[in-house]
Amino acid sequence: MTSTSRESRTAELLPTGVSRRRLLALSGVAAATGTLTAVQGPPAAHADDTDRDDAWDKTFPRSAAVDHQKVTFTNRLGIELVADLYRPRNVAHPRAALVVGHPFGGVKEQTSGLYAQTMAERGFVTLAHDASYNGESSGWPRHIASLEAFVEDFSAAVDFLGTRPYVDRDRIGVIGVCASGGFALSAAQVDPRLKAVATVSMYDMGRAYRDGLGYAPVPSEVNTVEERQLALAEAAEQRWAEFEGADVRYGGGDAVALKPSQQAAADEFATYYTTPRGFHPRSHALSLTSLGAITNFTPLAQLELTAPRPLLLVAGEHAHSRCYTEDAYAQAPEPKELLVVPGAGHVDLYDRRDLIPWDALTSFFGEHL
């Protein structure tokens, strides 16, 4: 099948005005529609846990068993992060807490918010934040991928939670979904305050892009060195163009055509991000000029430093990304657990409540926090 015909097939799944390459968002994880609006202005000097706007704009129903509050805090880079704080009602405090990270290009109103609210229903204080430069968080330019910042955001979330009177700062864990699984593992390697780590449908973003936008479970469809060089050259040329005033380009570029397994994964993401199931106007593709930073990312480089803290690595049985979870499990020190969810694909674990292993997550953090 030609790249042109693949383009047409994916376009049938997209709303008007949304291109396939915008959908890909470097790794194909993010939806690429919606506005560029986000919280701007100078960062807050201190954490703010007062309500900003309590209007419910999530992709999932609000729970009557949980208190929701929008909060802000500043990371080490001076970027103001905006997050949704979920607290179980009518329980004693201080409580164990969880930081929950969203997929690449996603926002807290989607998958991470669903996880955060549900785990709050199960007794944890939870925090789902928008990554730096994205969603309602600040940082300029908008919609870039800065992997150092994304990892730092998790530690900043720990700063916030650990200074709340209703949180036991010695009992803070993390759930990272998709790319945030890799960011969470990377953060845990350097921040021992994260006492237990769970990943769901994890992506190693550096390897994902090096292999070919992350969708290459078929060995013959992994990008060659020459194809990687072509993609990086396209991104480098775009830097000159934007420096001279051209419009910002978003997505993974066009220098290397998608291979069949890569296209299949892109189609899977489209069923979530470009339909009412998961669409949110602040979920946005990331810039083409981010490719170099992503390619250099190695989230498993010091995985041994997570010991002796426990790891729970969750993947769907049929997930195109399952190889990342299994490779992380093989490299991880004890204690560790691999959980393969029967019948589930990658995106199924974003929002399929009947497939997400809530009891296993609750048991894991209940035992280790």
N, C-alpha and C positions, 0 to 999 in steps of 0.2 A: 504494500500500500504506500502511496506517495505521501510526502509531508503535506501536500495541498489537500488531499482527500482526508487525511487525519484532522487537519484544521477544520474542514467543513463538518466532519462528524462531531467534533467537540462543540463547535459553534451552535449546533442544534440544541445543546443543553444549556446555553448561556442566555441571559436576558439581553435585550437590545443594547448595543454599545459596549459589551464586555468581550474583549478578545481573549483567545486562548492564552497568549503569552502573559497578559495581565493576570489571568487566573493562576498561572504557574507560580508567580511570586517567588522566583528563584528556586524553591524546592517543590513548588506545586501545592503547598499547604494552604496558602491564604486565598480567600476570595479577593477579587480585584475590582469590585464595584464600590460605589458610594462616594461620600464626600471626603475632603481632606481636612475637615474641621477637627480641631483638637485644642486642649487647654494650652495656651501659650503664656507669655509673660515671665517674669522672674520667678525663680524657685522660692518655695516657702522656707523661712528660716527654721521653722520647727514643724514637727508632725502636727497635723490637724485632724482630729477625729470628731469633728462636727459635721452634720449633714450638709452636703453641697446641693444636691438635687436628688430627691428621693423618688422621682418618677421612675416607674418600672419599664425598662426598655430592653429586657433580656429576651433570649430566644426560648426560654423555658418558663413555666408558671412560677409565681411567687409562693413560697411556703408560709403557712400561718404559724408554723412551729419555730420560726427563726426570725430574729431581728436583723434587718439589713441597714447598712449605713455606708455612705460614700466617704472616703477619707483620702488625705494626701500626706505625703512625706517625701523627703529628698534623699537621693542616693549619693554615693561618694563622689560622683562626677558633677554634683550640683543640679541634677535633673529632677524636677518635681514629678513624682509618680502619683497617679490616681488609681485607687483600688476600691473594691467592694469588700466590706467587712461583714461577715456573717457570724452571729452569736446565738447559740441555743438559748431558748427562753426557759426560765424557771429552773436553772441548775446552779449548783454551788460554784463559786470561783475561788481561786484562779484555776484555769483549765489548760489542758494540752491544746496546742495550736498547730495549724497547718498552713503553709504557703502553697498556693496552687497556681501553676503557670500554664498559659494558653499555647496552642499551636502557633506555628510560624505565620505571622501576618494576621493572626486572629486577634480577638479582643476579649475582655473579661465578661462581656455580656453573652458569650457563647459557651463553649465547652468548659472552660475553667470555672465559670460561674456556676454551672450546673454541678460540677464536682464539689465546689466550695459550699454551696447551699445544702447539698445532700449530706456531706460530712458534718455540717453544723447540726443538721437534724439528728445526727448520730452522736452528738455530744461534744464536738470539737469547735473551738473558735477558729475560723478560717479567713483567709485573705486572698482574694483573686485580683491581681494587679494587671494593668496595661504595661507592656514593655516600653522602655525608653523610646522616644521618637514616634510612638504609635498610639492609636486609640486616643484616650483623653489625657494621657501623660504628655509632658512637655518634651523639649529637645528639638533642635533645629539643625539641619533640614528635616522635613517630615518624611516618614516612611523609608528610612534607611535601616539596614541591618548592621548593627554594631555589636558583635558577639561578646566583646568584653563588657559592654554596658548591659546586655541582656543577662549575663551571668551575675554581674554586680547587683542587678535589680532584686535577685533572690536574697542576697545578704542584706540589702536595704529593707526588704520586707521583714527580715528577722529583727533588724534594728527596731522597727516600728512595733512589731508584736511583743518583743521582749521588754519593752518599756510601758506596756499597758498593765494596769493593776489587775485585770481579769485574766491575764495569761501567766502561766508558770514558765518562765524563760528557760528552764532546764528541760522543757518538754515540748520542743518545737520541731516539727517534721516538715516534709515537702512532698507534694505530688506534682510531677511534671508530665504533661501530655504532649505527645508528638515531639516537636523540636525542643520544647521545654523539658522533656525527659533528659535530653543531653545537657541542657543548661543547668538543670537541677543537679545532675551528677557532677558537672564541672564545679558548681558552687560548693557542693559538699566536700570536694577534695581540698578546698582551701578554707572552708568555714566550718569548724567543728561544732558550731552551735546548732547546726542541722543534725538532729539526733537520729533520724530515721528517714529513709528515702524510698519513695515508690515512683516508678515510671510506668506510663501507659502508652502503648503504640509509639515507643521511643524512636526518634530519628537522631542519628549522628550527622549533624548538618554538614560538617566538613567533608566527610566521606560521601554523603549523599550528593553533594554537588560534584565532587571529583569523579564519582561513578557515572553521573549523568542525570542531574536534577533529582537524584534519590530514588529512582524507580527501576533499579536494575537487578532484580533477583535472578535474571537470566544471565549467566556469565558472559555469553557472547554479545550481550547488549550493554556491557559496561563501557563507558567512554574510553577511548584510547588517549594516550598522551597528546597526540596531535589534535584530537577533538577538544581536549581541555585547553590547549593553547589557543585554539580558534575562539573559544568562548571568552577566555580572558582578554584576548586581543580586541574583541568586540567591545567589552566593557571598558577597556583602556581608551579606545577611540571615543567612546561616549563621554569619558571624563573631559577630553579636550572640547567636545561639542558643548557640554553644559558649562564649562568654564568660560566659553565665549558667548554664552547666553541662550543656548538651545533649551528646549523644553526637557524636563526630566523624563527619562524612560523608566518604566517599571516592568518587572518580570525577568525572565531568564534569558532574553535575547533570542536571536534567530540564526546565529552562526552555525549551530549544530541541530539538525533535525531530530525530533523525538523518535525513539525506537518503539516497537509495539508495546513492550511491557511498560515503558515510560508513559506512553499515551493512555494505556489502560488505567494507570494510577491517576493521571490527570482527570480522566473521565469520572473516576470514583470521587475525587475531591469536588468536582462540579456538582455531584448529587447532593452535597452538603452545603457548600458555600454560596451557590447561585440559585438556591431554591428557598422557599419559606422555612424549610427545616432548619437551616443554619445561617441564612443571610443576615448580616448586620451592616448598616451603612458606614461604620467606622472600621470595619475589617478591610484591609487594603493591601495590595501587592507592594513588595519592597523594591527599592531602586536597583536598576541594572548595574550601577557602579559599585554596588555592595558585593559583587561576586568575589573579588579578591579577598576580602575579609572573611567571607564564608569559607572559601577554599582552604584558608590557613587554619581553620578551627579544628582542634583535636581534643574533644571532650573526655576521651578515655585515657589521656596520656599519663595521669597520675592516679588511676583508679584505686591503687593499693592504699592510698591515703584515706579512703573512706572507712577502713577497718579501725576499730571493731564495730562500727555502727552498721545496723542491718539494712539490707537492700531487698526490695520486692520489685521484680521486673515483670511487667504484664504485657502480653501481646495476643492478638487474635490469631486463631488457628490458620486462617486464610489471609492474613494481612500481608500486603506486599512489603511491608517494613519489618516483618518478623525477624529478618536476618540481623538487623541492628540490635534488637533486644537479645537475641541468642549470642551474638558476639560479645556484647557487654557482659552478659552473664558468665561466659567462658573466661573473661579476663578479670572479673570482679573477685575480690577476696571474700572469705566467709566473715560473717554469716550472710547468706544470700538465698533467695528463693526465686524460681522461675515459674510463672503461672501463665499457661497457654489457655485462652478462653475458647472452648469448642464452638465452632460455627461462626466465629466473628472475623470480620475483615478489619482493616485499619480504621476507617472512618466510623465503623459501627461503635467503636469504643469512645467516640466523641459524645454520643448522646443516646444511644440505645440502652435505656434504663434496664431492660430485661437481660442485656448481655454484660453490662459493666459489673465487675465483681465487687459490689458494695460490701458484702459480708467479709470478703477476704481483706479488703482495705481497712475496714473497721477493726477486724481482729488483729491485723498487723500493727496498726498504730496503737490500738489498745494495749497490746503486749509490750511494745517497745518505747512508748512515750509515758 
